[in-house]
């Protein structure tokens, strides 16, 4: 598919706007004091000098202009440095049984941990994509904006599991039942018969939709 077509929908959404989600409103407000002084943050994410409200239309004209430039000039026109390689790590797996799986998550130190959990639960244990994402998760180390190195466990883990990790001398921190500290995961599995199976994270605002 031509690059211009691949980017066309994203350009349209950036220009015309999308509805602000609950998590966008919350996290923008939570991080405002930390990020407002950074060049471009307020201009992009604080329209009218405030965090956008849920369901408002959020437009990103500068993003649209960047994507148009890439569509016209090609991806090599954009600088891709060490930071981009560090924070963007979406895996794709082609399995011997004919399935193809794409999946990923944000989450700082937890990104590879979440990705390994989603893959293992889906492919090794045979869970559905949604079940693999819904199941309790953990984060050993830090996530964005945090400095603690604790083993963070969602509270839905069985008490005996939590106590076992404490017995192994981990500094255990119990977090919420569905806590976005462990990231926002997503997955799509294409089966050999053409069926597409998807999973979206209840820890965020995403959804699985067929078009």
N, C-alpha and C positions, 0 to 999 in steps of 0.2 A: 504494500500500500504506500502511495507517495507520502512523503513527510508532510506536505501541506495538508493532506487529508487527515493524517493522524493528529495534527495540531488544531484542525479547524474547530472542533467542538470546544476545546479548551480556550481558544481565542474568543469564541462566542460567549462562553460563560464569564470570562474575565471582563469582557466589554459590557455585556448586558447585566451581569451580576447574578449572584446566587443568594438564597436565603441564609441568613446567619443562624448557626446552630447554637444549641445550649453550651456545648463545650467551648466554642469559639468565644462566646461572650464571657464565660467564666475565666478561661485562661488568659484572655487579653486583659481583663481587669486584674487578675492575680499577678500578672507579670509586668503591669504597666510601669510601676515605680522602677523596676530593674532595667527595662528596655526602652523607656520613652526617650532617653537621651541619645540612643543609637541612631545614626544617620538613616533617614528614610522610614523609621518605624512608625512615628506618629503620622506621617503623611500617608502611609499605606494602611495602617491598622487602627488608627484613631480618627476616623472621619468626623469632622465637627468637633474635634478635641476630646472625644470620649470613646469608650468601648462601645461598639455597635450592639444594639439590643437584639434579642432573639426574634427571628423572622424578618428583620430589616433586610433590604437588598444591599449586598456588599459587592462593590465593583473594584476591579484592579486594572485600570487602564495602562499602567506601566508594564504590568505582566503581559497584557495583550500585545503591547508594542514589541516586547522582547520576543514573544512567540512568533509574531509576524516576521520579525527579522530572521529568526531561525528557519522559518518556513521558506523564506525567500533565498537565504544565503547558505543554509545547511548548518548542521550541528557543530561543525568545526569553527563556526563563527563565534561560538560562545566559549568563554574560559571555563574549563573544568579542572579544578585544582584538587589539592589534597583534601580540603574540607568536604567537597562534594563526594569524593570517594569514601570518606569516613562515615558520612551520615546517611548515604543512600545505598542500601544493600539489599535489593529485592531479588530473592532466589527464583530460579526456574529449574524444574526437575522433569526429565523425560524418563519414564520407567519402562522396564523390559516388558511389562504386561500391556503396554500401549497407552497408559495414562500419562497426561502431562499436568503438572501442578505448578502454579505460580502463587507465591505467598510472600508475606512480609510484615514488618512492624516497625514503628518508631520505638524509642525507649532507652537511649543512652547505652549504658553497660548492659542493660537487659535485652537489647535488640537481638543478639545472637542466641541468648537463652530462650527468648520467646519463639524465635524461628525454629530452633531445634525441638522445642516442645510441640509446636504445631505440626511439624513434619513427622516426628516420632509417633504422635497420637494418631495422625491421619493415615500414614503409610505403613508403619511398623505394627501398630496395634489395630488398625483397621477401623478406627472411629470415623464418623462422618466429619466433614470439614467444620460444620457449625459446632458439633460437640467438642472437637479438638480445641476450638477457640474459646468456647464457653467455660471449659474446665478450669479449676483453680490454677493460678500461675504464681510464680515467684520472681524475685529480682535479687541477685547477690551483687551488691555494689551500689553504684550511684545511677541516678537518672538525671535528666536535664534540670538544672536549677537546684539540685540537692547535693549535699556534701557527705552524707552518712554512708558508711560501708557495710551496713547491716544486711542480714538475710531477711528480706521483706517477703512475708507469706500472706496471701489472701486468707481471710478468716474462714473460708469454706474448707480449708484443709482439715482432715480429721485430727482431733486432739493428739492422738498417739503419734501421728506424723510430726506434728509441731514439737512434741516433747522429745522425739528421737533426734531432731536437729539440734535442739538445745543440749541434749546429752553429748552431742558431738562437738560441743564448745562453740557453736555458732551464736553470734549476737543476734537473736531473732527479734524481728519487729513485726507485729501483726497489723496488717492494713485492712482496708475495706473488703467487702464481699466481692465486688466487681470494681477494682480500683485501677484508675488509668495510670497509676505509677508504673504498672507492669506493661504499659504500651497499648497501642490500638492495633490489633492484628487483623489481617484479612487473607482470604485464600480462595482460589478458583481451581477446580480440578476438572479437566476435560477427559471424559471416559472414552474408550475405544469406539463405542457406538454413537459418539457425538454428543452425548448428554453432558451438560455443564452443571457442576455442583459447586455452590459457593457458600462461604461463611463470612459473616461480618461480626465485629466485636461489640458486644453489649456494653462495653466500657466506654464507648464513644457514641457518635451520632450516625454511624454508617449503616448501610443496609445492602442486601443483595437484591438486584433487580435484573430482569430479563427484558431485552428490547427487541 
